[in-house]
Amino acid sequence: MKFRREEYLDLMTFGSFERPMFSELFGPLIGLDKEWRAQGASEEEINMTAFDWDYVPVVQCGGQTGVFGGSAERILEENDQHIIKLDDLGRRTKLLKGYSTIPLPMDYPVTDMDSWLKVKPLFEYRDERIDWEQVEQARKLQKAGHLVVAYIPGGFDMPRQLMGEENGCLSYFMQPELIADIMKTMTDTSFKVLDRVSDELIIDQLSVHEDLAGKTGPLIGPNEVDLWVKPYFRMIWDMLASKGTRLFDMDSDGNINPILQSLVDCGLNSMHPFEPAGGMDIVEVRKKFGKQIVMRGGIDKHVLRQDMKAIRDELEYKMQPLMREGGCVFGLDHRIPNGTPIENYRYYVETGREILNLPVRNPKDRGWGRMAF
């Protein structure tokens, strides 16, 4: 079912809403389509439309805050196993065919202040960062029920993209002047772009991609979040919130429990996907933080490869009455894993709908929109 912007915002800000949302955030992993075809799945099931997942249509606000003006991506090498490209940061990246959807960097452009200054122009403000035709299009679509979303570079993720995880993390302590200049540049550019755009339309959600944690915990601690990320996030969020923006969402896998309070202090009030394999439990987060954090995801994708009882147990726990009071889009914590039988996935869909008291699916209804925005 397609939700309108107003319905989605009411649900996620604990207003009045007619029913919960049950969604597929990311879709299948590469290779699952072959498994499901061999098991007799229809093409509509493979492309997710057969399940008529709940979603809200999304439109970008028209302001570009990240890398801008770099060289166009170009392929350096391609064979049956991989594609090697040169990206807009000048990095060589490698994509393994049939295994991944995101290319991994093979090198990084920044090691010190001198190398940062060479790529800094790609992050500085320019009037061309704002596409006023897109802003106008976003305003029209917002009136038609689309959610208007703005994106900013990650406070941790962008230094990591520039320097790699090891050098990026070490630089907080060994090159603080470098980190300070990167953060100041991103702050200034994001503020100028989104301040101008938000004078012309209400941005409904501010989004940031971080992926700053693994199963054992985050790659930076609360002190680093408070010192480096918080001033950046609060500068942008406080300005947008004063103009009507209601959600500030972060995407991060892994165990972010040790820094959750610091992230809330940064202004973040929405997060996904809450991986159980990384120690995240949406029920415990709701008990601890109440209405301070709304969430998308949180259902353990790995139970889909177990038996029906395990699937029902997971759904009954995650969809308990506390979680049905608003502020939650129920869905898997990431892509549907390979090895998931189509029968188990069908059972997951129907059992979740049963627990949430959703209407019986009409076979004629077809729809799906990614909820990982």
C-alpha positions as CSV (number, residue, x, y, z in Angstrom):
1,M,0.0,0.0,0.0
2,K,1.3,3.5,-0.9
3,F,1.2,5.9,2.1
4,R,1.0,9.6,1.5
5,R,3.6,11.9,3.0
6,E,1.2,13.1,5.7
7,E,0.3,9.6,6.7
8,Y,3.9,8.6,7.0
9,L,4.9,11.6,9.0
10,D,2.0,11.1,11.4
11,L,3.0,7.5,11.9
12,M,6.6,8.3,12.5
13,T,6.0,11.2,14.8
14,F,3.5,9.4,17.0
15,G,0.5,11.3,15.7
16,S,-2.8,9.6,14.7
17,F,-2.5,6.8,12.1
18,E,-4.8,4.2,10.7
19,R,-2.5,1.2,10.8
20,P,1.2,0.2,11.0
21,M,3.6,0.0,8.1
22,F,5.0,-3.4,7.1
23,S,7.7,-2.9,4.5
24,E,10.7,-4.4,2.6
25,L,13.5,-1.9,3.1
26,F,16.2,-3.2,0.7
27,G,15.0,-6.2,-1.3
28,P,16.8,-9.5,-2.1
29,L,20.6,-10.2,-2.2
30,I,22.2,-10.9,-5.5
31,G,21.6,-14.5,-6.4
32,L,18.3,-15.0,-4.5
33,D,16.3,-14.5,-7.7
34,K,17.8,-17.7,-9.2
35,E,17.1,-19.7,-6.0
36,W,13.5,-18.5,-6.0
37,R,12.9,-19.2,-9.7
38,A,14.1,-22.7,-9.1
39,Q,11.5,-23.0,-6.3
40,G,8.7,-21.8,-8.5
41,A,8.4,-18.2,-7.4
42,S,6.7,-15.8,-9.8
43,E,8.5,-12.8,-11.4
44,E,6.2,-10.5,-9.3
45,E,7.4,-12.2,-6.1
46,I,11.0,-11.9,-7.2
47,N,10.7,-8.2,-8.0
48,M,8.7,-7.8,-4.7
49,T,5.6,-6.3,-6.2
50,A,3.4,-9.4,-5.5
51,F,3.6,-8.7,-1.8
52,D,2.2,-5.2,-2.1
53,W,4.6,-3.8,0.5
54,D,3.8,-0.6,2.3
55,Y,5.9,2.4,1.2
56,V,5.9,6.1,0.9
57,P,7.0,7.7,-2.4
58,V,10.2,9.8,-2.0
59,V,11.6,12.8,-3.9
60,Q,15.0,14.5,-3.4
61,C,14.9,18.1,-2.4
62,G,17.1,19.4,-5.2
63,G,20.1,20.4,-3.2
64,Q,23.4,18.5,-3.6
65,T,25.6,18.6,-0.5
66,G,28.2,15.9,-1.1
67,V,30.9,15.4,-3.8
68,F,30.1,17.8,-6.6
69,G,32.0,18.6,-9.8
70,G,34.3,15.6,-9.9
71,S,35.3,13.7,-12.9
72,A,32.7,11.4,-14.4
73,E,33.0,7.8,-13.5
74,R,34.8,5.7,-16.1
75,I,35.5,2.0,-16.4
76,L,39.2,1.1,-16.3
77,E,38.8,-2.7,-16.6
78,E,36.0,-5.2,-16.9
79,N,35.9,-9.0,-17.1
80,D,33.6,-11.8,-16.1
81,Q,34.6,-11.5,-12.4
82,H,34.7,-7.8,-11.7
83,I,34.5,-4.1,-12.8
84,I,37.2,-1.6,-11.9
85,K,36.2,2.0,-12.2
86,L,37.6,5.4,-11.5
87,D,35.0,7.3,-9.4
88,D,34.2,11.0,-8.9
89,L,36.8,11.2,-6.0
90,G,39.5,9.8,-8.2
91,R,39.5,6.5,-6.4
92,R,39.9,3.1,-8.2
93,T,36.9,0.9,-7.1
94,K,36.3,-2.7,-7.6
95,L,32.8,-4.4,-8.0
96,L,32.6,-8.2,-7.8
97,K,30.0,-9.3,-10.3
98,G,27.3,-11.5,-9.0
99,Y,28.3,-10.9,-5.3
100,S,27.9,-7.2,-4.5
101,T,26.1,-4.1,-5.4
102,I,28.5,-1.6,-3.9
103,P,32.0,-1.2,-5.3
104,L,34.9,-1.1,-2.8
105,P,37.7,1.4,-3.0
106,M,41.1,0.2,-3.9
107,D,42.8,3.4,-2.9
108,Y,42.0,6.7,-1.2
109,P,42.7,10.4,-2.3
110,V,43.5,11.8,1.2
111,T,46.4,11.0,3.5
112,D,47.2,14.5,4.9
113,M,46.3,18.1,4.7
114,D,48.0,18.7,1.4
115,S,46.2,15.9,-0.3
116,W,42.9,17.0,1.2
117,L,43.3,20.5,-0.2
118,K,43.5,19.0,-3.7
119,V,40.0,17.4,-3.4
120,K,38.5,20.1,-1.1
121,P,37.0,22.0,-4.0
122,L,34.7,19.0,-4.6
123,F,33.1,19.7,-1.2
124,E,32.9,23.5,-1.2
125,Y,29.8,25.5,-1.9
126,R,28.8,26.6,-5.4
127,D,25.5,28.0,-6.5
128,E,25.2,25.2,-9.1
129,R,24.7,22.7,-6.2
130,I,21.1,23.8,-6.2
131,D,18.9,22.5,-9.0
132,W,15.9,24.9,-8.8
133,E,13.9,22.9,-11.3
134,Q,14.3,19.9,-9.1
135,V,13.3,22.0,-6.1
136,E,10.1,23.1,-7.9
137,Q,9.4,19.5,-8.9
138,A,9.9,18.4,-5.3
139,R,7.4,21.0,-4.2
140,K,4.8,19.8,-6.7
141,L,5.3,16.1,-5.7
142,Q,5.1,16.9,-2.1
143,K,1.6,18.3,-2.6
144,A,0.8,15.0,-4.4
145,G,2.0,13.0,-1.4
146,H,5.7,12.5,-1.8
147,L,8.1,12.7,1.1
148,V,10.8,15.3,0.5
149,V,14.3,14.1,1.6
150,A,17.6,16.0,1.8
151,Y,20.9,14.1,2.1
152,I,24.2,15.2,3.8
153,P,27.5,13.4,3.8
154,G,28.2,11.3,6.9
155,G,30.2,12.8,9.7
156,F,32.1,9.6,10.0
157,D,31.4,8.1,6.6
158,M,32.9,10.8,4.4
159,P,36.3,11.0,6.2
160,R,36.3,7.2,5.9
161,Q,35.5,7.4,2.1
162,L,38.4,10.0,1.7
163,M,41.0,8.2,3.8
164,G,39.9,4.6,4.5
165,E,38.8,3.3,7.9
166,E,42.2,2.9,9.5
167,N,43.7,6.3,8.5
168,G,40.3,8.0,9.0
169,C,40.0,6.8,12.6
170,L,43.6,7.5,13.4
171,S,43.3,11.0,12.1
172,Y,40.8,12.0,14.8
173,F,43.8,11.8,17.2
174,M,46.9,12.2,14.9
175,Q,45.6,14.8,12.4
176,P,42.8,16.7,14.2
177,E,43.4,19.8,12.1
178,L,42.6,17.8,9.0
179,I,39.4,16.3,10.4
180,A,38.4,19.8,11.6
181,D,38.8,21.3,8.1
182,I,36.9,18.4,6.5
183,M,34.0,18.8,9.0
184,K,33.9,22.6,8.6
185,T,33.8,22.3,4.9
186,M,30.9,19.8,4.9
187,T,29.1,21.9,7.5
188,D,29.4,25.2,5.6
189,T,28.3,23.6,2.3
190,S,25.4,21.6,3.7
191,F,24.1,24.6,5.7
192,K,24.2,27.0,2.7
193,V,22.6,24.6,0.3
194,L,19.8,23.4,2.6
195,D,19.2,26.8,4.1
196,R,18.4,28.1,0.6
197,V,16.4,25.1,-0.5
198,S,14.3,25.1,2.7
199,D,13.3,28.7,2.2
200,E,11.4,27.4,-0.9
201,L,9.8,24.2,0.4
202,I,9.6,22.1,3.6
203,I,12.2,19.3,3.7
204,D,10.4,16.5,5.5
205,Q,13.4,14.3,6.3
206,L,17.2,14.9,6.6
207,S,19.1,11.7,5.9
208,V,22.7,10.7,6.5
209,H,24.5,7.5,5.6
210,E,27.1,6.4,8.2
211,D,27.7,2.6,8.4
212,L,30.0,3.3,11.4
213,A,29.7,0.0,13.2
214,G,30.4,-3.7,13.0
215,K,29.0,-6.5,15.1
216,T,31.3,-5.8,18.0
217,G,30.5,-2.1,18.2
218,P,31.1,1.3,16.6
219,L,34.3,2.4,15.0
220,I,34.2,5.7,16.9
221,G,33.1,6.3,20.5
222,P,30.8,8.9,22.1
223,N,33.7,11.3,22.7
224,E,34.5,11.5,19.0
225,V,30.8,11.8,18.1
226,D,30.4,14.6,20.6
227,L,33.6,16.4,19.5
228,W,33.5,16.0,15.7
229,V,30.0,14.9,14.5
230,K,27.7,16.7,16.8
231,P,28.5,20.3,15.8
232,Y,28.1,19.4,12.2
233,F,24.8,17.6,12.6
234,R,23.3,20.1,15.1
235,M,24.1,23.0,12.8
236,I,22.2,21.5,9.9
237,W,19.4,19.9,12.0
238,D,18.6,22.9,14.2
239,M,18.2,25.1,11.1
240,L,16.0,22.6,9.2
241,A,13.9,21.8,12.3
242,S,13.2,25.5,12.8
243,K,11.7,25.4,9.2
244,G,9.5,22.4,9.7
245,T,11.7,19.3,9.1
246,R,10.4,16.6,11.3
247,L,12.8,13.6,10.8
248,F,16.6,13.2,11.0
249,D,17.4,9.7,9.9
250,M,20.7,7.8,10.0
251,D,21.5,4.6,8.2
252,S,24.1,2.4,9.9
253,D,24.6,-1.3,10.2
254,G,26.2,-3.0,13.2
255,N,26.1,-2.4,16.9
256,I,25.5,1.3,17.6
257,N,24.3,0.8,21.2
258,P,27.4,2.4,22.8
259,I,26.8,5.7,21.0
260,L,23.0,5.8,20.7
261,Q,22.7,8.5,23.4
262,S,25.3,10.7,21.7
263,L,23.6,10.3,18.3
264,V,20.3,11.4,19.9
265,D,22.1,14.4,21.3
266,C,23.2,15.2,17.8
267,G,19.6,15.6,16.8
268,L,19.0,12.2,15.2
269,N,15.5,11.0,15.9
270,S,15.1,8.2,13.2
271,M,17.4,5.3,12.4
272,H,17.6,2.1,10.4
273,P,18.1,-0.9,9.9
274,F,18.8,-2.1,13.5
275,E,20.6,-5.4,12.8
276,P,19.9,-8.1,15.5
277,A,23.1,-9.8,14.4
278,G,24.9,-6.7,15.5
279,G,23.2,-6.7,18.9
280,M,20.5,-4.2,18.0
281,D,17.0,-4.9,19.5
282,I,14.3,-2.4,18.5
283,V,12.1,-3.4,21.5
284,E,14.9,-2.6,24.0
285,V,15.7,0.6,22.2
286,R,12.0,1.7,22.4
287,K,12.0,0.8,26.2
288,K,15.1,2.9,26.8
289,F,14.6,5.8,24.5
290,G,10.8,6.0,24.1
291,K,9.7,8.5,21.5
292,Q,13.2,9.9,21.1
293,I,14.0,7.4,18.4
294,V,11.8,6.1,15.6
295,M,12.9,3.2,13.5
296,R,12.7,1.2,10.3
297,G,13.7,-2.5,10.1
298,G,14.8,-4.5,13.1
299,I,13.4,-7.9,12.1
300,D,16.1,-10.5,12.0
301,K,16.6,-11.5,8.4
302,H,18.4,-14.7,9.4
303,V,15.3,-16.2,10.9
304,L,13.9,-16.5,7.4
305,R,16.3,-19.4,6.9
306,Q,15.0,-21.2,10.0
307,D,11.6,-22.8,10.6
308,M,8.2,-21.4,10.7
309,K,8.1,-21.3,14.5
310,A,11.3,-19.2,14.6
311,I,9.8,-16.7,12.1
312,R,6.5,-16.4,14.1
313,D,8.4,-16.0,17.4
314,E,10.6,-13.2,16.0
315,L,7.5,-11.4,14.5
316,E,5.4,-11.7,17.7
317,Y,8.3,-10.3,19.7
318,K,9.2,-7.4,17.4
319,M,5.5,-6.6,16.6
320,Q,4.3,-6.6,20.2
321,P,1.8,-3.9,21.3
322,L,4.6,-1.5,22.5
323,M,6.0,-1.4,19.0
324,R,2.6,-0.8,17.4
325,E,2.1,2.6,19.1
326,G,3.8,4.4,16.2
327,G,7.3,5.5,15.3
328,C,8.1,2.2,13.6
329,V,8.2,0.8,10.1
330,F,8.4,-3.0,10.5
331,G,10.8,-4.7,8.1
332,L,13.9,-6.9,7.7
333,D,17.1,-5.5,9.1
334,H,18.8,-5.6,5.6
335,R,18.6,-7.5,2.3
336,I,16.8,-10.8,2.1
337,P,19.7,-13.4,2.5
338,N,20.5,-16.1,0.1
339,G,19.2,-19.5,1.3
340,T,15.8,-18.0,2.2
341,P,13.1,-20.4,0.8
342,I,10.3,-18.6,-1.0
343,E,7.8,-20.6,1.2
344,N,9.4,-19.1,4.3
345,Y,9.3,-15.6,2.9
346,R,5.6,-16.0,2.0
347,Y,5.0,-17.2,5.5
348,Y,6.9,-14.2,6.9
349,V,4.7,-11.8,4.9
350,E,1.4,-13.4,5.8
351,T,2.3,-13.9,9.5
352,G,3.4,-10.3,9.8
353,R,0.2,-9.0,8.3
354,E,-1.8,-11.3,10.6
355,I,-0.1,-10.0,13.7
356,L,-0.5,-6.4,12.6
357,N,-4.1,-6.9,11.7
358,L,-3.5,-5.7,8.2
359,P,-6.2,-6.2,5.5
360,V,-6.0,-9.4,3.6
361,R,-3.8,-8.9,0.5
362,N,-5.7,-8.4,-2.7
363,P,-3.9,-10.5,-5.4
364,K,-4.5,-7.6,-7.9
365,D,-2.6,-5.1,-5.8
366,R,1.0,-4.6,-6.9
367,G,3.5,-2.2,-5.5
368,W,6.8,-1.8,-3.8
369,G,9.1,1.1,-3.1
370,R,12.5,0.9,-1.2
371,M,12.2,2.2,2.3
372,A,16.0,2.6,2.8
373,F,16.2,6.4,2.2
